[in-house]
Amino acid sequence: ASGNKISTSASSTTSTLYSSPTPITPEFDEICDTTGVTLTRFMHEVERVNPELQELAQLFSGIQTASKAITNLVKRSQLPSSSLLGLEGAINVQGEDQKKLDVITNDILKMALRHTGKVGIVASEEEDQPVDVISTDKEVLYEEGSRYVTVFDPLDGSSNVDA
């Protein structure tokens, strides 16, 4: 194992743990009064002071892109002629009727995570089983080059609104 060696003791029991170096929190000398610190700026700064977190920054970038697309879909779904409203016809793992917008946003988030190249498996409220986003097989396999597994509800609270 690599990393820093940390020894801990509790009563008469002593154990040795290995951990990665603690990430450095970036400091911002100038913050916009209107927007604060954007996610993009924050992740660039995290990546600058912690080069080992470059993959995490790429993952957050994919989530940010998907979130923007989902925001636009939710806004458009309120138009009277929108085809995004209504039920999809299936039941999700929580036993709720899946809505069209749930299924579409799930696909958007899965695709964005897949395109980062950093995620091997996703688990979603809209899926019965975890999904291997790299392979087209239904069987879940973990790719050696993909470090992250993600778990999400793509459109939390959609059962509470007419979406």
Disulfide bonds with the S-S distance in Angstrom:
none
